[in-house]
Amino acid sequence: MSSFDPFVGPSPRWFSIDAHRPFLEDLADGVLAWLGERDPEALSDAVVLLPNRRAARAFSQALAGRAGDRAVLLPEVRPLGDLEEDEPPFSPGDVGLDLPPAIEARARRFELARLIVESDLRPDLTPVGALGLADALSRFLDSCQIEEVEDLSKLDEMVSGDLARHWQESARFLRLATERWPARLAELGMVDPAWRQSRLLRLLAERWTESPPDRPVLAAGSTGTAPAAAAVLKAVAQAPRGAVVVPGLDRDMADDVWGEVVGTPERPGDAQHPQHALAKLLTAVEVERGAVRPWFRPAEDAVAARKGRARGRVLAEALRPAETTGDWKSAIDALRDEVADVTGADPVAEGLEGLSVLTAENEEDAAAAIAVMMREALETPGRTCALVTPDLDLSRRVSARLERWGVVADSSSGAPLSRTSAGRLLSLSARVLADPLDPQALLGLLKHPAVNITLEGHEYTDARRGLERLALRGPRLRDFTRARTKLLKARSVRDDGKVPSDSTATQARAAEALLDRLEALIAPARAVPEPTLDQAARTLTGFVESVAGLDAWAGNDGEAAAVLLAGLIAHGAPLGELDATAFARLLTKLMDAETVRAGDATHPSLRILGAIEARLVRADRVILAGLEEGVWPGAASVDPLLSRPMRAAVGLPPPEKRLGQTAQDFIQAASSPEVVLVERRRRGGQPAVPSRWLWRLRMLARGAGVQVAEATTPLTLARALDAPTGDDKPAKRPRPTPPVARRPRKLPVTAVERWVRDPYAVYARYVLGLKELERPGRSAEALARGTAVHKALERLVVSWPEALPDDCEGVLHDLLIEELGHAGFDAAAMAREGPLARNCARTLSRLEAERRARGIEVRVEESVQHTFAAPFGPFTVTAKADRIEISAHGAAVMDFKTGQIPSKKQIEANFAPQLSLTGAILAEAGLKDRGPIEPEELTYVRVTGRDRADEVAIRASGAEALALSMAALARLKAGVERFDDPATPYVSWAAPQFMGNFGGNYDHLARVWEWHVAGGGEGDEA
């Protein structure tokens, strides 16, 4: 290895590693080159300061890997951003030992919220609002402490200054908070973490300035954005055996462009430029850019080195300050002239070699293509691939896609606590305590893998299944009493004499026991409607341990959940009271902010990194995703407490400072030999704007007459993986032809109506025996409203068969409200349904009085049937009429609808034969207690509660009613005869014109979307 000594020569000693070089590997090579033939123990005496703990671990691994078989003792590798006085380079009794300890982050958050609640800073704040304001205040304090802003007297001027009222109130709030918070910390004997860290760095800088260390000290990878960190770097560079290595300093940038980046006191530099942080650092330490020397560079292929430098030049030109982009053409020409005499190659084209852009339509397309590229990297042994993106949602999608191959990448972002098993357990438990019979929350909790409630004499699995099947499916239940009523009904003998099966009875009894147990566990939480935050946390903790035991706190996620609840119990009391629903929302918000790292990667050669974590990491293939405005770069942060002028007056940097740092991260990652830039045309269902960096790169390439390569193969491969195999044509319209012996011989008139329109639905229901499974807590809307109207009318007729009550409208209204409650309408829905019920009662009471004035006999929900001969054997059609009015002249058949009613043309065309077939049954078979009755009227009654929409539509009367009825029966007989032919298929949607407003429960089985929508037509002819 060649000789290299960074600690010789005059100080200060500043070095830089080019952006296209692997930073940590080159740093390790330089350290080993300095070690040379020295005693291996010499390296153990050195100190290496890196930006953070992840970089420190990665450098140790790189150093060990580069050493190979050579025996070396590793140096002291410490994170500059997280120093402690009991760790090297500090020693016991050294500087900073007398500093108070830093307050723990969660405790600080709650203490700030407590300060806000207990003072007059912001009166009438909820706990959620107090914690949100505490977060904003915490960010302000951190900014002041990192930037070492101590004089906040400007806030006093702002309070009485010429500002908008809300900014004046904000300044007053900050002034009071910055006075009271230090006093509170003094009471606790603690300090803020950011202040302590800055103070430690300052003390270290002062110590090393006064008494420089006599051991080798190397500070690398930091850009010194914090003044205290910059002071440490300055002290290290000036030490007799010290050196500083910065990442990606552009030594080739034109002086005029560098001047725009540096700026002047009167005109600050471009804070969004990737070199701004380094320019500010060099200005602060009084070092010229030309004095920064290249770090040790191991031998490399000349072509690769040239391409790497060209990539760096192209990226630097693309992201030059906006004020200088007018000189792009001249810069390109100058770059080409500079290289022409050496190699003759086009530096722009060389710089873009190995760089491509993948344009995906949306998040799923992007995730699928990225997963394919990462999986492809595993085909080459030893090859590494890194996805770098600040978009956590995209990184999680990619992780999910990789699981199809059993690959778990090493992810630095982890997952929010709310997305882990323990987090879901906490969230579901809190929701159940807030609303015990929320079916989705309750079933989610009962099916959670950690939950297993002990029930005496019953199996938990039976209880869980029984509660779901027999109680929670269907309309939403309001209380435990109604749930028990449903369970009792499920295990009792039905009115028709049918006895429930043994399994159903067993599940119903077990479900009753589970319901009793749940009610007992939930009772303590319901006893205090609005507990304090710590009481709510204690109640939740007890409930979780009751349903899941102590195993609920196992694993990384369980430990994080326990720590979160412990923090709420310890610090939540002063934040005030809140109801269970608000506590569940607060808990979810808190868990979203907690990150849990699983550490279960199966392929460490694949990494998913955030932009910050990827600063010093290099891989063979680097994928940069999320290149849309608002994602990468993100929007400049909005400070809810300080406007831009207020930040400048206080001495805080502009919000764009962060954008410049992310731009540097982008250049470092995009300088890798093989890079794929991923953009999406749509994000979150909305059109996305390409990242300004990508746009500038394309504009530069276009101006140079060079095209940026498009990566299309990964998208093609990803789509091929999910494409159907073989014939990729849409499915054909199904045409099942079951044996005639399996075809139904008995149908209700409602099913006949469906049969006419959609024969496949009858096949699925009556041949295959498939019934729709009700959704838990389904919305009680149109169907339930119609059922409630029918029930209310039935109860009115049964209770008052002859004379109507004096207040018929009021009685009907009460019956409707009661039946709507039974149907599962919640309080919010009842607020809407109440006025509609009043209008319905008015319409129906008026109709009832008018109809009964004719001297009729009223039958409601009357069941009738008629059997006739057919080729394969007798066929029976049944009906359950909403209302039959019997007079001396015949019978009026009535059907009540809460939605649209069929037109007369539909009845005549046999598309709506419900009323006409009921009339035919009365004419042929009659009622059970009397002979045949001719239909004299076929009437629909539309009842919506909206006066203009309510109507009584007589579709036929007199001889026409009888004729329509007998014609419908003749068509039914012809249809039965046709389907008694085994060749006649049950085609899907024989009358597709009704699909929009007469959808079926079996359309997904018939794959209607494929043959009717995706196929662009109606498929095969019926």
Disulfide bonds with the S-S distance in Angstrom:
none
